[in-house]
Amino acid sequence: MPDLRLAPIPRGPRAALLIALAAGAAAGGVVLWLIGSIVVACAFVAAAMVLAGVTIGARVAVAKSPVAEEATDWSLAAALAGANADAVAVTGRSGHLMCANEAYDALCGGYPTPPALDLPDIDLARLTATGREAWRDGRATLSGLALGGAAVSVEVTRSGHAGDHLVWRFIGQRTSDLLGGIADELDGALGDRIGQAGIMAALLSADGKVMAGNRALRARALGQPNAPIEGQDLANLLTGDARHAVRFARDDDAGALRLLQVALGSGQQSPLLVALLDDTNDAAAIGDPHDVETLLSVIPFGLALIDRDGRFLAMNAAFARMAGAEPAAPPLYPGDLVVREDKAAVADAVRRFTTGGAQSADLAIRLKGHPEETVALSIAATRGFGGASVLLSFKDNGEENRLKREVAQATKMQAVGQLAGGVAHDFNNILTAIIGHCDLMLMRHSPGDSDYDDIQQIRANSNRAASLTRQLLAFSRQQTLRPQILQLPDVVSEVSTLLRRLLGETVVLEVKHGRDLGAVRADPGQLEQVVVNLAVNARDAMLAKGAGGRVTIQTRAATIAELRQRGTDIMPLGDYTALEIADTGTGIPPEVLPKIFEPFFTTKEVGKGTGLGLSTVYGIVKQSGGYIFADSPPGRGATFTIYFPVHAAGEESAAPRAITRTKPADTWGTGTILLVEDEDMVRAIAERALARQGYHVLAAEHGEAALELLESAERPSLIVSDVMMPVMDGPTLARAVRQRYPDIPILFMSGYAEEQLRRSIDLDHVAFLPKPFSVQQLAEAARDALASG
């Protein structure tokens, strides 16, 4: 039977084209034979060719398009991660692990995805939230995570061309002391670099147990560079011969070793840093400066060696940087680094250690470059470094000093604020009496009388003193605020016309507003005072250099990166609207910058300022729930940045109702008013003022006396009471009266701020009148309280 296998069909674009042309020619021949029209036959051939071209083009395009996305080559990323001493992992959009280094394997006990680590539920939730924050903001950090028996911090960064990967970096939180730092470094990349230099290094406890060792030591002593060596006795890993040469017990035929030892603790129980070198014939002698400098140069901590004469033998770059020494001209003696008062103490300590009298100690000194800060200098006796007899190292306590200064500053500012609030309260009572007596005297004098102008002058100076007490209350965050929901650009626009007149012709005012700004909750009047104070200070700073300049006021939305730079421990993350006021003046000197918000601190000439401007600004911002920062780069002007939290609906806080002053001409009234005030002079003024308006006044010096009056008197129409009183305060009195008369209106008056009294005043139909007040203001407040009640 004949073989009927079909011939293979040609494939590829060229074969397909030949087939299409042959089919078109055949179709054209058939058409020509049927109808005899050569034009129609040619049309059939052309149509076939066009159809073939379109089909071939489509097939070629489909053939060139990838069927599946080419797999990502992670070899480069793995190599980079492997070169990092920290644990690094990369995850994709779906959370699966794409790449990780060996440090990640050692820390996590394998290669689980970061959100699936073996952690407590609360830590796992924090880690997962950090990953979500990184997807949203591009970067996130987390600290205080217990993983693999150690405390670590996590940095998560969004990366990749399409931003579809997360890079997780787990960083061990090393202790600040020398012992913990060396233990970490010997187990990491530093230990590898030391091993490449031919140095086997180990950190020993006081009983000779190995706390850490580099890979070179592990390979020579145990045969494996990753073999566990922690907890083993170094003496058991070594052996000696009749010539007292030291060798490794595992390879007794190898050459002798040289041991270099550095005491890192106190007394005979001090830990040791031990370096072992091969004692070959061409090796340098023990203690050769080249060996010493090689060892010190690879250690990232500030270390220096002193010889028996008390002179520097060697120091590494970290020590020179911390001490402020010039590498080209290093100091000769340790005493050359410190201030004159500490030279003798350093010299005596070094001399005591060179004679072998002590093992180690810490000495508080002040360096020449930073005489205002105290640093800790650790001094330890050395053994095995030949000519070197003393080891010096610095303990970095800069963060500790900074925290101490901040706590001291906060404590001082709190004490000053409490003092200012108490002084302002007492002073307001005195001013109330002075202003009240002036008002009563003015009722008996008309313009043109001999005493009229004197009384007006007394009243004007009293009002000026009252403005100073308001500034003190603002600094101590105890002033009365009337917060509203507002937009910062609206406040700046309201005050910009006034600012242009205040700044003068030589100072240019530039105003910029950002978009999509969140509303804030603040007192618009106090906020205008903040803008005016800062702008006027900027003007004075620029005019002080004899020329004008530019003041820029800008409103914008604060970014997450900006808030992180400010410090989340100072200002929590959230939505803020920023108000920035910058000038082109001479700036603020670094020694003055930490003091600018203190009350009565001023750099102006005597009589040119009270020193309460910036302290008032600080108090208003803080009382409004905001944050203020002053930045002044060297050689440039100052910039004040204020951050107000964006107001969210439903955050209104309950407060005593503010007095609404419609100020009609008639302030006369009728009825009985119970007046309670512990200050005799204020009570006398208020009683006379209310009696002149037609009220029958019952006066009491404290709350218990007022309750006794109510037992025998008729129901009063209004209670006018001070808030802070001995025996029984105003709110307690108000609650007792309300039990008897539930609907009676109450008017509180106080030298303290309404904001400060909100927690104790939790009653309805309560009005507030701040001291000092005039006779007219008291009459209007009583009339309004009666009308609302």
C-alpha positions in Angstrom: 0.0 0.0 0.0 1.5 3.3 -0.9 2.7 5.7 1.9 0.1 8.4 2.2 1.9 10.6 4.7 1.4 14.3 4.1 4.3 16.4 3.3 5.3 18.8 6.1 3.6 22.2 5.8 6.1 25.0 5.4 6.3 27.3 8.3 7.6 30.8 8.8 6.7 34.2 7.2 8.4 33.4 3.8 6.6 30.1 3.4 3.3 31.6 4.4 3.7 34.4 1.8 4.5 31.9 -1.0 1.4 29.9 -0.2 -0.8 33.0 -0.1 0.6 34.1 -3.5 0.0 30.7 -5.0 -3.6 30.6 -3.7 -4.2 34.1 -5.1 -2.9 33.2 -8.5 -5.0 30.0 -8.6 -8.1 32.0 -7.6 -7.4 34.6 -10.3 -7.0 31.9 -13.0 -10.4 30.4 -12.1 -12.1 33.8 -12.2 -10.5 34.5 -15.6 -11.7 31.2 -17.0 -15.3 31.7 -15.7 -16.0 35.3 -16.7 -13.1 36.2 -19.0 -12.3 39.5 -17.3 -8.6 40.0 -16.6 -9.4 43.1 -14.4 -11.5 41.1 -12.0 -8.9 38.3 -11.9 -6.1 40.8 -11.0 -8.3 42.2 -8.2 -8.6 38.7 -6.8 -4.8 38.3 -6.8 -4.2 41.7 -5.2 -6.8 41.0 -2.5 -5.1 37.7 -1.7 -1.7 39.4 -1.4 -3.0 42.1 1.0 -4.8 39.5 3.2 -1.6 37.5 3.3 0.5 40.5 4.4 -1.9 41.4 7.2 -1.9 37.9 8.5 1.9 37.5 8.4 2.3 40.9 10.2 0.0 39.9 12.9 1.7 36.5 13.4 5.1 38.2 13.6 3.9 40.7 16.2 2.4 37.9 18.2 5.6 35.9 17.9 7.7 38.8 19.2 5.5 39.6 22.2 6.6 37.7 25.3 4.3 35.0 26.4 5.2 35.4 30.0 7.0 38.1 31.8 10.7 37.5 31.9 11.7 36.4 35.4 13.6 38.9 37.5 17.3 38.2 38.0 17.8 38.5 41.7 21.5 37.6 41.7 22.7 41.2 41.9 20.3 42.0 44.7 21.3 38.9 46.6 25.0 39.9 46.2 24.3 43.4 47.6 22.3 42.0 50.5 25.0 39.5 51.3 27.5 42.3 51.6 25.4 44.0 54.2 26.1 43.0 57.8 22.4 43.7 58.8 19.6 41.3 58.0 18.0 42.3 54.7 15.0 40.8 52.9 13.0 41.9 49.9 9.2 41.1 49.5 6.9 41.6 46.6 3.4 43.2 46.3 1.7 40.0 47.5 4.0 39.8 50.5 6.0 36.8 49.4 9.8 36.7 50.0 11.8 37.5 46.9 15.4 37.7 48.3 17.2 37.6 51.7 20.8 37.4 52.9 22.5 35.0 55.3 22.2 37.5 58.2 18.4 37.3 57.8 18.6 33.5 57.9 20.6 33.7 61.1 18.4 36.3 62.8 15.0 34.8 61.8 15.9 31.1 61.9 15.2 30.6 58.2 13.5 32.5 55.5 10.0 33.4 56.6 8.4 36.5 55.2 8.7 39.5 57.6 5.0 39.6 58.4 5.1 35.9 59.3 8.0 36.0 61.8 7.9 34.2 65.1 6.9 37.2 67.2 4.3 38.0 69.9 1.0 39.1 68.5 1.5 42.8 69.5 4.9 42.9 67.9 3.7 41.2 64.8 0.9 43.7 64.5 3.4 46.6 64.9 5.6 45.0 62.2 2.6 44.6 59.8 1.5 48.2 60.4 5.1 49.4 59.6 4.9 47.5 56.3 1.6 49.2 55.4 3.0 52.6 56.3 6.0 51.9 54.0 3.6 51.1 51.1 1.8 54.4 51.8 4.7 56.8 52.6 7.6 55.1 50.9 9.6 54.6 54.1 8.8 53.5 57.7 10.7 52.6 60.8 10.1 50.5 63.9 12.2 50.2 67.1 12.1 48.1 70.2 11.4 44.8 68.5 12.7 41.6 70.2 13.8 39.1 67.6 16.3 36.3 67.9 17.0 37.1 71.5 18.1 40.6 70.7 16.5 44.0 70.4 16.4 45.2 66.8 15.0 48.1 64.8 13.4 47.8 61.4 13.7 50.1 58.4 11.2 49.3 55.6 11.7 51.1 52.2 9.5 50.9 49.1 11.6 50.2 46.0 11.6 48.9 42.5 10.9 50.6 39.1 7.2 50.3 39.7 7.4 50.7 43.5 6.1 47.2 44.0 8.8 45.8 46.4 9.6 46.4 50.0 13.2 46.2 51.4 13.2 45.1 55.0 16.4 45.9 57.0 16.7 44.6 60.6 19.4 46.5 62.5 20.7 45.3 65.8 20.5 47.9 68.6 24.0 47.9 69.9 24.8 49.1 73.4 26.8 52.3 73.7 29.5 50.9 75.8 32.8 49.6 74.4 32.3 46.0 75.5 29.0 45.4 73.7 30.1 47.2 70.5 33.3 45.1 70.1 31.3 41.9 70.6 28.9 42.9 67.8 31.7 44.0 65.4 33.8 40.8 65.9 30.9 38.7 64.8 30.3 40.8 61.7 32.1 42.5 58.8 34.7 44.1 61.1 35.9 40.8 62.3 36.2 39.6 58.7 38.4 42.6 57.9 40.6 42.0 60.9 41.0 38.3 59.9 42.0 39.4 56.4 44.8 41.4 58.0 46.0 38.2 59.7 44.6 39.0 63.2 42.5 36.5 65.1 40.5 38.4 67.7 38.3 37.3 70.6 36.5 39.0 73.4 36.9 37.2 76.7 34.9 37.4 79.9 36.6 37.7 83.3 36.7 33.9 83.6 38.3 33.4 80.2 35.1 32.4 78.4 34.8 33.5 74.8 32.1 36.1 74.3 32.7 36.7 70.6 35.3 35.8 68.0 36.0 36.5 64.4 35.8 33.9 61.6 39.6 33.7 61.4 39.8 32.6 65.0 37.0 30.1 64.6 38.7 28.6 61.5 42.0 28.1 63.2 40.8 27.0 66.6 37.8 24.9 65.6 38.3 24.1 61.9 35.1 25.9 60.7 34.7 29.6 60.2 31.1 29.5 61.4 31.6 27.0 64.2 30.1 28.2 67.5 32.8 29.5 69.9 30.8 31.5 72.4 31.0 30.1 75.9 34.2 28.0 75.3 37.3 28.5 77.4 40.1 30.0 75.2 42.7 28.3 77.3 41.3 24.9 76.3 41.7 25.9 72.7 45.4 26.7 73.1 48.4 24.6 74.2 52.0 25.4 75.2 55.4 23.7 74.8 58.6 23.6 76.8 59.7 26.9 75.3 56.5 28.5 76.5 55.3 29.0 73.0 51.5 29.2 72.5 49.8 27.2 69.8 46.4 26.1 68.9 45.6 22.7 70.5 43.8 21.5 67.3 47.0 22.0 65.2 50.0 21.5 67.5 52.4 21.4 64.6 51.5 24.9 63.4 53.7 27.9 64.3 53.7 29.7 67.6 51.2 32.5 68.3 51.6 36.0 69.8 49.0 37.3 72.1 48.0 40.9 72.6 45.6 41.7 75.5 43.7 44.9 76.3 41.7 45.1 79.6 38.2 46.6 79.0 36.8 46.6 82.5 37.5 47.4 86.1 39.8 45.6 88.4 40.9 42.0 88.1 37.4 41.0 86.8 37.8 43.1 83.6 36.9 41.5 80.2 39.8 41.3 77.7 40.1 42.0 74.0 42.7 39.4 72.8 44.4 39.5 69.4 46.4 36.4 68.2 49.0 36.7 65.5 51.2 34.1 63.9 54.8 34.3 65.3 56.7 33.7 62.1 60.4 34.6 61.6 59.7 37.4 59.3 56.9 38.9 61.5 57.5 42.1 63.3 58.1 42.1 67.0 55.4 42.3 69.6 54.1 45.8 70.0 55.5 47.0 66.8 53.8 50.4 66.0 52.7 49.1 62.6 50.8 46.2 64.2 49.3 48.4 66.8 48.1 51.0 64.3 46.7 48.3 62.0 44.7 46.9 64.9 43.4 50.3 66.0 42.6 51.5 62.5 40.0 48.8 61.9 38.1 49.4 65.2 35.3 51.9 64.8 35.6 53.1 68.4 37.8 56.0 69.5 40.9 54.3 71.0 44.4 55.6 71.7 47.6 54.1 73.3 49.8 56.0 75.7 53.4 55.0 76.4 55.1 54.8 79.8 56.2 58.4 79.6 52.6 59.6 79.2 52.8 60.5 75.5 50.5 59.4 72.7 51.9 56.2 71.0 49.0 55.7 68.5 45.4 56.8 68.0 42.8 55.9 65.4 40.7 58.2 63.3 37.6 57.8 65.5 39.5 59.0 68.6 41.0 62.0 66.8 37.6 63.0 65.4 35.9 62.8 68.8 38.8 64.6 70.6 38.9 67.3 67.9 42.6 66.6 67.2 44.2 67.5 63.9 45.5 64.4 62.0 48.3 66.5 60.5 49.5 67.7 63.9 48.4 65.2 66.6 48.8 66.2 70.2 51.8 65.0 72.3 50.1 64.4 75.6 46.5 63.6 76.6 46.4 66.8 78.6 46.7 68.8 75.4 43.1 67.8 74.5 41.3 69.1 77.5 40.7 72.5 79.1 43.2 73.9 81.5 41.3 73.0 84.6 41.3 69.3 83.7 44.9 69.0 82.6 46.2 68.0 86.1 43.5 65.4 86.6 44.2 63.7 83.3 48.0 63.7 83.8 47.6 62.2 87.3 45.3 59.5 86.1 47.6 58.5 83.2 50.6 58.5 85.5 48.8 56.3 88.0 47.9 53.7 85.3 51.4 53.6 83.8 52.8 52.5 87.2 50.4 49.6 87.3 48.5 50.9 90.3 45.0 50.6 88.8 43.2 48.6 86.0 40.6 50.9 84.6 38.5 53.9 85.5 36.2 56.6 83.9 37.1 60.3 84.2 34.8 63.2 83.4 36.6 65.8 81.4 35.9 68.8 79.1 37.5 69.0 75.7 39.0 72.2 74.3 36.7 72.1 71.3 33.5 71.7 73.5 34.3 73.2 76.9 30.6 73.5 77.9 30.0 69.8 77.6 31.4 67.0 79.8 32.5 63.7 78.2 33.6 60.5 79.8 37.2 59.4 79.2 37.8 55.7 79.9 41.4 54.8 81.0 42.6 51.2 81.2 46.0 49.6 81.8 47.2 47.4 78.9 49.3 44.3 78.8 51.1 42.9 75.8 51.4 45.9 73.6 55.1 46.4 74.2 55.8 50.1 74.7 52.1 50.9 75.3 50.9 50.9 78.9 47.6 52.9 78.9 44.5 52.6 76.7 42.3 55.7 76.3 38.7 55.6 74.9 35.8 58.1 74.7 32.3 57.2 75.9 29.8 59.1 73.7 27.4 60.6 76.2 26.3 63.5 73.9 22.7 62.1 73.7 22.6 61.8 77.5 23.8 65.4 77.9 21.2 66.6 75.4 18.4 64.9 77.3 19.6 66.4 80.6 19.6 69.9 79.1 16.1 69.4 77.6 14.7 68.1 81.0 16.3 71.0 82.8 14.9 73.5 80.3 11.4 72.0 80.5 11.5 72.0 84.3 12.7 75.6 84.3 10.0 76.7 81.8 7.3 74.9 83.8 8.3 76.6 87.0 8.5 80.0 85.4 5.1 79.4 83.8 3.5 78.5 87.2 5.1 81.6 88.8 3.9 83.8 85.9 0.3 82.5 86.2 0.2 83.1 90.0 1.7 86.5 89.7 -0.8 87.4 87.0 -3.7 86.2 89.0 -2.8 88.3 92.0 -1.9 91.3 89.9 -5.3 91.1 88.1 -7.1 91.5 91.4 -5.1 94.6 92.2 -5.7 96.0 88.7 -9.4 95.3 89.0 -9.5 97.5 92.1 -7.5 100.3 90.5 -9.5 100.3 87.3 -12.8 100.1 89.2 -11.9 103.1 91.5 -10.9 105.1 88.4 -14.2 104.4 86.8 -16.1 105.4 89.9 -14.1 108.6 90.2 -14.7 109.4 86.5 -18.4 109.3 87.2 -18.0 112.3 89.5 -15.7 114.2 87.2 -16.2 115.6 83.7 -13.7 116.5 81.0 -12.1 119.8 81.9 -11.9 119.1 85.7 -8.4 119.4 87.2 -8.4 115.7 88.3 -10.0 114.2 85.2 -6.8 113.9 83.1 -4.9 112.4 86.1 -7.6 109.8 86.6 -7.5 109.0 82.9 -3.7 108.6 83.0 -4.0 106.2 85.9 -6.6 104.2 84.1 -4.5 104.1 80.9 -1.4 102.8 82.7 -3.6 100.2 84.5 -4.8 98.9 81.2 -1.2 98.8 80.0 -0.3 96.7 83.0 -3.3 94.5 82.3 -1.9 93.8 78.8 1.4 92.7 80.5 -0.5 90.2 82.7 -2.2 88.9 79.6 1.2 88.3 78.1 2.3 86.4 81.2 -0.8 84.3 81.1 -0.2 83.6 77.4 3.3 82.4 78.2 2.1 80.2 81.0 -0.8 78.9 78.8 -3.4 80.2 81.2 -5.0 83.0 79.1 -8.6 82.9 78.0 -9.0 81.8 74.4 -12.0 81.9 72.1 -11.1 79.1 69.6 -12.9 78.9 66.3 -12.6 76.7 63.2 -10.7 78.7 60.7 -8.3 78.7 57.8 -4.8 80.0 58.3 -4.7 81.9 54.9 -7.8 83.9 56.0 -6.0 85.0 59.2 -2.9 86.0 57.3 -5.0 87.9 54.8 -6.8 89.8 57.6 -3.6 91.0 59.1 -1.5 91.5 56.0 -2.6 95.1 55.5 -1.6 96.0 59.0 1.7 94.3 58.6 2.6 96.3 55.5 2.2 99.5 57.5 4.2 98.1 60.5 7.1 96.7 58.4 7.7 100.0 56.6 8.8 100.8 53.2 12.3 99.2 53.4 10.9 95.7 54.2 9.0 93.8 51.6 6.2 91.5 52.7 5.6 88.4 50.6 2.7 86.1 51.3 2.3 82.6 49.8 -0.5 80.1 50.4 -0.5 76.4 49.7 -3.4 74.3 48.4 -5.8 71.9 50.1 -5.0 73.2 53.6 -6.9 71.6 56.5 -8.8 73.8 58.9 -7.4 74.4 62.4 -9.0 75.4 65.7 -7.6 78.5 67.3 -8.4 81.9 68.6 -8.2 84.3 65.5 -7.3 87.3 67.6 -4.5 85.5 69.4 -3.3 84.0 66.1 -3.1 87.5 64.6 -1.0 88.5 67.5 1.4 85.6 66.8 1.8 86.7 63.2 2.3 90.3 64.1 4.9 89.6 66.9 7.0 87.3 64.6 6.8 89.7 61.7 7.8 92.7 63.8 10.7 90.8 65.3 11.8 89.9 61.8 11.6 93.6 60.8 13.7 94.6 63.8 16.3 92.0 63.0 16.7 93.2 59.4 16.7 96.9 60.4 19.4 96.2 63.0 21.9 95.5 60.2 21.2 98.9 58.7 19.1 97.8 55.7 15.8 96.4 54.7 15.0 93.0 53.5 12.1 90.6 52.9 9.6 88.9 55.3 7.9 85.8 53.8 4.7 84.4 55.3 3.8 81.0 53.9 1.0 78.6 54.7 1.2 75.0 53.6 0.4 71.4 54.4 3.1 69.6 56.5 4.5 66.4 55.0 5.2 63.2 56.8 8.9 63.4 56.0 9.1 66.9 57.5 7.4 65.7 60.7 9.8 62.8 61.0 12.7 65.2 60.7 11.3 67.3 63.5 11.2 64.2 65.7 8.2 62.0 66.5 9.1 62.1 70.2 8.4 65.9 70.1 5.5 66.1 67.7 3.4 63.0 67.0 2.7 62.1 63.4 -0.6 63.3 62.0 -2.2 66.0 59.7 -0.8 69.5 60.3 -1.2 72.8 58.6 2.1 74.8 58.8 2.5 78.6 59.1 6.1 79.7 58.2 7.5 83.2 58.8 11.0 83.8 57.4 13.2 86.8 57.1 16.5 87.8 55.4 18.1 89.3 58.5 21.3 88.3 60.3 19.7 85.3 61.9 19.9 84.1 65.6 23.3 83.2 67.1 23.5 79.5 68.1 24.1 80.4 71.8 20.9 82.5 71.8 18.6 80.2 69.9 17.8 77.9 72.9 16.7 80.9 75.1 14.5 82.9 72.7 11.2 81.6 74.1 12.2 82.3 77.7 10.2 85.2 79.4 12.1 88.5 79.8 15.0 87.4 77.6 15.8 89.9 74.9 18.8 91.0 72.8 17.4 94.5 72.3 18.7 97.6 74.0 17.3 98.6 77.4 13.9 100.1 76.9 13.4 98.7 73.5 11.6 95.5 74.5 10.2 93.6 77.4 11.3 90.1 76.3 7.7 88.8 76.4 7.0 88.8 72.6 8.3 85.4 71.7 7.3 83.9 75.1 3.7 85.1 74.4 3.9 83.5 70.9 5.1 80.3 72.4 2.3 80.2 75.0 -0.4 80.9 72.4 0.8 78.2 70.1 1.1 75.6 72.9 -2.3 76.5 74.4 -3.8 76.1 70.9 -2.3 72.6 70.7 0.4 73.5 68.2 4.1 73.3 67.9 6.7 76.0 67.1 10.3 75.6 65.9 12.9 78.2 65.2 15.6 77.5 62.6 18.5 79.8 61.9 21.3 78.4 59.6 24.6 80.3 60.0 24.8 83.3 57.7 21.1 83.3 56.9 17.9 84.7 58.4 15.7 83.1 60.9 12.6 81.0 60.1 9.8 80.3 62.6 7.6 77.3 61.6 4.3 76.7 63.5 2.3 73.5 63.1 -1.4 73.4 64.0 -3.2 70.0 64.0 -5.9 69.8 61.3 -9.3 70.0 63.0 -11.5 67.0 62.7 -15.3 67.2 63.0 -16.7 66.3 66.4 -13.6 67.6 68.4 -15.4 70.6 70.0 -14.8 70.7 73.7 -17.4 71.8 76.2 -16.6 75.1 77.8 -18.3 77.8 79.9 -20.3 80.0 77.7 -18.5 83.2 76.7 -20.1 86.6 77.3 -21.7 87.9 74.2 -21.6 91.7 74.3 -24.3 93.4 72.3 -23.4 96.6 74.2 -26.7 98.5 74.3 -26.7 101.8 76.0 -28.9 100.8 79.0 -27.1 98.7 81.6 -29.6 99.3 84.4 -31.3 96.4 86.0 -33.3 95.1 88.9 -33.2 92.1 91.2 -30.9 90.6 93.8 -27.4 89.6 93.0 -25.3 87.4 95.4 -21.7 88.6 95.1 -19.0 86.2 96.4 -15.3 87.4 96.3 -12.5 86.8 98.8 -10.5 89.9 97.8 -11.9 92.8 99.9 -10.9 95.5 97.4 -12.4 93.7 94.4 -15.6 92.8 96.4 -16.0 96.5 97.4 -15.6 97.7 93.8 -18.0 95.1 92.4 -20.6 95.8 95.1 -20.6 99.6 94.4 -20.6 99.0 90.6 -23.6 96.7 90.7 -25.5 98.8 93.3 -25.1 101.9 91.0 -26.8 99.9 88.2 -29.9 99.4 90.4 -29.3 95.9 91.7 -29.7 94.8 95.3 -26.4 93.2 96.2 -25.7 90.6 98.9 -21.9 90.4 99.4 -20.0 87.4 100.9 -16.3 86.8 101.3 -16.4 83.0 100.5 -18.7 80.2 99.6 -19.8 79.1 103.1 -20.7 82.7 104.0 -22.8 82.9 100.8 -24.7 79.8 101.7 -25.5 81.2 105.1 -26.8 84.4 103.4 -29.1 82.3 101.2 -30.7 80.6 104.2 -32.2 84.0 105.3 -32.4 85.9 102.1 -34.9 85.7 99.2 -34.0 83.8 96.0 -31.3 85.9 94.1 -31.6 86.6 90.4 -27.9 86.0 89.7 -24.8 84.6 91.4 -21.6 86.5 90.7 -18.7 84.6 92.1 -14.9 84.3 92.0 -13.6 80.9 91.0 -10.6 80.4 93.3 -11.5 81.1 96.9 -10.4 79.6 100.3 -12.8 77.4 102.3 -15.2 76.8 99.4 -14.4 77.7 95.8 -16.8 79.1 93.2 -17.8 75.8 91.3 -18.5 74.0 94.6 -20.7 77.0 95.6 -22.5 76.9 92.3 -23.3 73.2 92.5 -24.7 73.7 96.0 -26.9 76.6 95.0 -28.1 74.8 91.9 -29.4 72.0 94.1 -31.7 74.5 95.6 -32.3 76.7 92.6 -31.7 74.6 89.5 -32.2 77.3 86.9 -30.4 80.2 88.5 -27.8 81.9 86.2 -24.2 82.1 87.4 -21.4 84.6 86.3 -17.9 83.5 87.2 -15.1 86.1 87.4 -11.4 85.1 87.8 -7.9 86.3 87.3 -7.1 82.8 85.9 -8.0 81.8 82.4 -11.3 80.2 81.4 -9.3 77.4 79.6 -7.7 76.4 82.9 -11.0 76.3 84.7 -13.0 74.2 82.2 -12.4 70.9 84.1 -13.9 72.2 87.3 -16.7 74.2 85.7 -19.1 71.5 84.4 -22.4 73.4 84.8 -24.9 74.8 82.3 -25.9 78.4 82.0 -22.5 79.6 83.3 -20.8 82.8 82.0 -17.3 84.0 82.5 -15.8 87.4 83.0 -11.9 87.6 83.1 -10.1 90.0 85.4 -9.3 92.9 85.3 -12.6 94.4 84.3 -14.1 97.8 84.4 -17.3 98.9 86.0 -19.0 99.1 82.6 -17.8 95.6 81.7 -19.1 94.2 85.0 -22.5 95.8 84.5 -22.7 94.5 80.9 -21.7 91.0 81.9 -24.4 90.9 84.7 -27.1 92.2 82.3 -26.2 89.6 79.7 -26.1 86.8 82.2 -29.6 87.7 83.5 -30.9 88.0 80.0 -29.6 84.6 79.0 -30.8 83.0 82.2 
